[in-house]
Amino acid sequence: MSRQSLQRAYALWAPIYNSAVRGFSAPLRQRSLSGIPSAPCRVLIDGIGTGLDIPYLPDTCAAVGIDFTHAMLRHAQSLSPHFPLIQADAEALPFPDNCFDMVVMHLILAVVPHAGLAFAEASRVLKPDGRILLLDKFLRPGERAFWRRLLAPLSGPIATHTDLVFEDLLAQRPELQIVSDLPAAVGGWFRLITLEKTRAAPTP
């Protein structure tokens, strides 16, 4: 899916996104964000959408959210007027290297046109010893998942991918190590994954 198509799709999704996604994702978001330490830290919400993560962020963190779609950010701002938001591309983040203690990626890697680029950018802006908190739907290596793979060509035009294999993404990022990988919903299709950056990201 092109960036223009993604903009159009999520501009249409924005008015109904909260009602469609909140009930399913709220407990998963809360569980994921409980991994943010209570000590002061700098957090990037990468693909913040309509701001469903904001209520679960600890008061001690200094957080900023980015999203590619203005309509989604407008909804987030209306719910949390003082939360810092930036319209930006997850595949080309407007931040320097090694500047965040935590990067949150909830339901974003299966949405962006190039998941590998977005994953690389998240790692780039993460400090060494920092962590990435992932919530998304992933196939496992070799998983047949006939219906999910069959849906993949159809789901792209509605701005989601159903055949993304997380281990393929991770293989490209040797600086990231799995801390935990837990099934979250739909028989383990949705997973809660915590990663730690153990060394500097390779230079492109």
Beta strands, then each sheet from edge to edge (+ up, - down):
strand 1: 41-46
strand 2: 61-67
strand 3: 85-87
strand 4: 100-106
strand 5: 126-137
strand 6: 176-185
strand 7: 190-197
sheet 1: 3+ 2+ 1+ 4+ 5+ 7- 6+
end
